[in-house]
């Protein structure tokens, strides 16, 4: 969507969300969404599997604009990719324990078999920039090996950090297991939503990217910049606005 202007707000003051309670994640998500609405957002993307798993319903109920999470698009892509009906999902503890992927997958295909695994060490490794190291490969093998042994034919990367490890994960899985990137499929879903709701930017519009954070950028911003090959420009620092009870 090269014509769309994207305002990205990363809650660096309070991440990671993956180990926090549902109540806390919902409160944080509503606060961040309120700040996005102040930027005149025409739609909101919950670019986090944990927040999508735990906060999508209150966001949808409370925001005056459409909201897209990453879980349903990822589940739809997994159903399309699986040949045997056995899908694996990896994610943070909060995402896995929520059961959100199982519910989404079974709503699309009731007989599909779903095997999940929480992988809490992967996000810290990614944020350190350890994308191609022996210790990272060992930890990936420790987490994903049992899913492979169990016979999955499709693996959902159920955290928006994980695509940065796609090369390392694919090396372990080989050619027989399909990898599903929830982030890529979320972008496709947003594109389709904008077309359907007649919200797409004009083809003559010059799209832009503005990155804002709730605390000073750390090494992950450098990792993301290099891995995504994006020029993020000057980064804003935004103070969090508490959500009224």
C-alpha positions as CSV (number, residue, x, y, z in Angstrom):
1,X,0.0,0.0,0.0
2,X,2.6,2.6,-1.1
3,X,0.0,5.4,-1.2
4,X,-1.1,5.0,2.5
5,X,0.4,7.1,5.3
6,X,1.2,4.9,8.3
7,X,1.5,6.2,11.9
8,X,3.3,3.5,13.9
9,X,3.2,3.8,17.7
10,X,5.4,1.3,19.6
11,X,4.8,1.1,23.3
12,X,8.5,0.7,24.2
13,X,7.9,2.0,27.7
14,X,5.9,-1.1,28.6
15,X,6.8,-4.0,26.3
16,X,6.9,-6.9,26.2
17,X,3.1,-7.5,26.5
18,X,3.5,-11.3,26.3
19,X,3.9,-12.0,30.0
20,X,1.2,-9.5,31.2
21,X,-2.4,-10.1,32.3
22,X,-5.3,-9.7,30.0
23,X,-6.6,-6.8,32.1
24,X,-3.3,-5.0,31.7
25,X,-2.9,-5.7,28.0
26,X,-6.5,-4.4,27.4
27,X,-5.8,-1.2,29.3
28,X,-2.5,-0.6,27.5
29,X,-4.1,-1.3,24.1
30,X,-7.0,1.2,24.7
31,X,-4.5,3.9,25.8
32,X,-2.4,3.4,22.7
33,X,-5.4,3.3,20.4
34,X,-6.6,6.6,21.9
35,X,-3.3,8.1,20.9
36,X,-3.7,6.8,17.4
37,X,-7.1,8.3,17.1
38,X,-5.6,11.7,18.0
39,X,-3.6,11.3,14.8
40,X,-6.8,11.0,12.8
41,X,-6.3,7.3,12.1
42,X,-9.0,6.1,9.7
43,X,-8.4,2.5,10.8
44,X,-6.4,0.8,13.5
45,X,-4.1,-2.2,13.1
46,X,-3.3,-4.2,16.3
47,X,0.2,-5.2,15.1
48,X,0.8,-7.5,18.0
49,X,-0.5,-11.1,18.5
50,X,-0.8,-10.7,22.3
51,X,-2.9,-7.6,22.1
52,X,-4.9,-9.1,19.2
53,X,-5.6,-12.2,21.4
54,X,-6.5,-10.3,24.6
55,X,-7.7,-6.8,23.6
56,X,-9.4,-7.0,20.1
57,X,-12.9,-7.2,21.5
58,X,-12.7,-4.2,23.8
59,X,-10.9,-2.2,21.0
60,X,-13.6,-3.1,18.5
61,X,-16.3,-2.2,21.0
62,X,-14.8,1.2,22.0
63,X,-13.2,2.6,18.9
64,X,-15.2,4.6,16.3
65,X,-13.0,3.2,13.5
66,X,-12.4,-0.3,12.2
67,X,-9.9,-2.5,14.0
68,X,-7.8,-5.3,12.4
69,X,-5.8,-7.8,14.5
70,X,-3.2,-10.3,13.3
71,X,-4.7,-13.6,14.5
72,X,-7.7,-14.1,12.1
73,X,-5.7,-13.3,8.9
74,X,-2.9,-15.6,10.1
75,X,-5.5,-18.4,10.8
76,X,-7.1,-18.0,7.4
77,X,-3.7,-18.3,5.7
78,X,-2.8,-21.4,7.7
79,X,-6.1,-23.1,6.7
80,X,-5.3,-22.3,3.1
81,X,-1.8,-23.7,3.4
82,X,-2.3,-26.9,5.4
83,X,-2.5,-30.2,3.4
84,X,-2.9,-32.6,6.3
85,X,-5.0,-30.4,8.7
86,X,-2.3,-30.4,11.4
87,X,-1.2,-26.8,12.2
88,X,1.4,-25.6,14.6
89,X,1.4,-22.2,16.3
90,X,4.2,-20.5,18.2
91,X,3.8,-17.3,20.2
92,X,4.3,-15.6,23.5
93,X,2.9,-17.2,26.7
94,X,-0.1,-14.8,26.7
95,X,-1.0,-15.5,23.1
96,X,-0.7,-19.2,23.5
97,X,-2.5,-19.4,26.8
98,X,-5.4,-17.3,25.5
99,X,-6.3,-20.0,23.0
100,X,-7.1,-17.4,20.4
101,X,-5.4,-19.2,17.5
102,X,-7.2,-22.5,18.3
103,X,-10.6,-20.6,18.4
104,X,-9.9,-18.8,15.1
105,X,-8.7,-22.0,13.4
106,X,-11.5,-24.1,14.6
107,X,-14.1,-21.4,13.6
108,X,-12.7,-21.7,10.0
109,X,-12.2,-25.5,10.0
110,X,-13.7,-27.4,13.0
111,X,-11.8,-30.6,12.4
112,X,-8.3,-29.1,12.0
113,X,-5.7,-30.2,14.6
114,X,-3.8,-27.5,16.3
115,X,-0.6,-27.9,18.3
116,X,0.8,-24.8,20.1
117,X,4.0,-23.9,21.8
118,X,4.9,-20.8,23.9
119,X,8.4,-19.5,23.0
120,X,9.2,-16.8,25.5
121,X,13.0,-16.6,24.8
122,X,12.6,-15.7,21.1
123,X,11.6,-12.1,21.5
124,X,14.6,-11.2,23.7
125,X,16.9,-12.9,21.2
126,X,15.4,-10.9,18.3
127,X,15.6,-7.6,20.2
128,X,19.2,-8.3,20.9
129,X,19.7,-8.7,17.1
130,X,20.7,-12.4,17.5
131,X,19.0,-13.5,14.3
132,X,21.8,-15.8,12.9
133,X,23.6,-17.3,15.9
134,X,24.2,-20.8,17.0
135,X,22.5,-20.3,20.3
136,X,19.4,-18.9,18.5
137,X,19.3,-22.0,16.3
138,X,19.5,-24.2,19.4
139,X,16.7,-22.5,21.1
140,X,14.5,-22.6,18.0
141,X,15.2,-26.3,17.7
142,X,14.3,-26.8,21.4
143,X,11.0,-25.0,20.9
144,X,9.9,-26.2,17.4
145,X,11.5,-29.6,17.3
146,X,8.6,-31.2,19.2
147,X,6.0,-29.7,16.8
148,X,7.9,-31.1,13.9
149,X,8.1,-34.5,15.6
150,X,4.4,-34.3,16.2
151,X,3.8,-34.1,12.4
152,X,2.7,-30.5,11.7
153,X,2.7,-29.5,8.1
154,X,2.1,-25.8,8.7
155,X,3.6,-23.4,11.3
156,X,2.1,-20.1,12.2
157,X,4.6,-17.4,13.4
158,X,2.2,-16.1,16.0
159,X,4.2,-13.1,17.1
160,X,5.0,-10.1,14.9
161,X,8.7,-10.4,16.0
162,X,9.1,-13.9,14.7
163,X,9.3,-13.1,11.0
164,X,12.7,-11.7,11.7
165,X,13.8,-15.3,12.5
166,X,12.1,-16.7,9.4
167,X,15.3,-17.7,7.7
168,X,16.6,-19.6,10.8
169,X,13.2,-21.2,11.4
170,X,12.8,-22.2,7.7
171,X,16.3,-23.8,7.8
172,X,15.1,-26.1,10.6
173,X,11.7,-26.9,9.0
174,X,13.0,-27.6,5.5
175,X,10.7,-27.7,2.5
176,X,7.9,-29.9,3.8
177,X,6.4,-27.5,6.4
178,X,4.7,-24.2,5.3
179,X,5.5,-21.1,7.2
180,X,2.7,-18.6,7.8
181,X,3.6,-15.0,8.6
182,X,0.7,-13.4,10.5
183,X,2.1,-9.9,9.9
184,X,2.1,-10.3,6.1
185,X,-1.4,-11.6,6.1
186,X,-2.6,-8.9,8.4
187,X,-1.3,-6.3,5.9
188,X,-3.2,-8.1,3.1
189,X,-6.4,-8.0,5.3
190,X,-6.0,-4.2,5.9
191,X,-5.6,-3.6,2.2
192,X,-8.8,-5.5,1.5
193,X,-10.6,-3.7,4.3
194,X,-9.6,-0.3,2.9
195,X,-10.8,-1.2,-0.6
196,X,-14.1,-2.7,0.8
197,X,-14.8,0.3,3.0
198,X,-13.8,2.8,0.3
199,X,-11.1,4.2,2.5
200,X,-8.0,3.7,0.3
201,X,-5.8,6.6,-0.3
202,X,-5.8,8.1,-3.8
203,X,-3.2,6.6,-6.2
204,X,-1.7,10.1,-6.5
205,X,-1.1,10.3,-2.7
206,X,2.4,10.2,-1.5
207,X,2.5,7.6,1.4
208,X,4.6,8.3,4.5
209,X,5.8,6.5,7.6
210,X,5.9,8.2,10.9
211,X,7.4,6.2,13.8
212,X,6.6,7.1,17.4
213,X,7.6,5.4,20.6
214,X,6.6,5.7,24.3
215,X,10.2,5.5,25.5
216,X,13.6,6.1,23.9
217,X,14.5,3.7,21.1
218,X,16.6,0.8,22.0
219,X,18.6,-1.7,19.9
220,X,15.4,-3.2,18.5
221,X,14.8,-0.1,16.4
222,X,18.2,-0.6,14.7
223,X,17.4,-4.3,14.2
224,X,14.0,-3.6,12.7
225,X,15.4,-0.9,10.5
226,X,18.1,-3.2,9.1
227,X,15.8,-6.3,8.8
228,X,12.9,-4.4,7.2
229,X,15.2,-2.1,5.1
230,X,13.1,0.9,6.1
231,X,14.1,4.5,6.5
232,X,12.1,5.3,9.7
233,X,13.4,8.9,9.8
234,X,13.1,11.0,13.0
235,X,11.4,9.1,15.8
236,X,8.8,10.9,18.0
237,X,8.6,10.3,21.7
238,X,5.1,10.2,23.0
239,X,3.8,10.4,26.5
240,X,1.2,7.8,27.4
241,X,-2.2,9.1,28.1
242,X,-3.9,7.1,30.9
243,X,-7.2,5.4,29.9
244,X,-10.1,6.6,31.9
245,X,-11.8,3.7,33.8
